[in-house]
Amino acid sequence: MRRFYQKTPLSLAEAREKLTPRITGEDPTLAHIASVDGRPIGYVQSYLIMDTPSYAQEIGVRDGIGMDYFIGEPALIGRGLGRAMLATYLREILFPSFPGENRCIVCYELANLASRRVLEAVGFLFDREVMEGGVPSGLMILGRPA
């Protein structure tokens, strides 16, 4: 996970500073811990792309819902948990939380083929290559289910 997400470790104080506004609602990003049998295994967050205009401009998008995610334990990667986590999140949280938006947009580092595969497994389609944070990335799109 560290290779592609939150590459620089955060101290506990930095994590509190970053995540507390999401928990209190001061930051519009929706942040969720994914768990299996009560055990935390991953993280998913979603947000309106236009809440961060500089990011929207960087990836060339003017609408939609952004999503970031990871499975937090390397031993749990490759067991289908990512697919289950994302499918459930998209269906039960992301699209219902943003009723005015019709698509979800995710960028992944081109080197992260596992991320592309899990996105494709839940219905995302590759749109184009973009630079995200100076890193060559793929932009994937999933339309709102009917």
ABEGO torsion letter per residue (X at the ends): XAAABGABBBBAAAAAAAAAAAAAGABABBBBBBBBGGBBABBBBBBBAAABAAAAAAAGBABEBBBBBBBABAAABGAGAAAAAAAAAAAAAAAAABAABABBBBBBBAABAAAAAAAAAAGBBBABBBBBGGBBBBBBBBBBBX
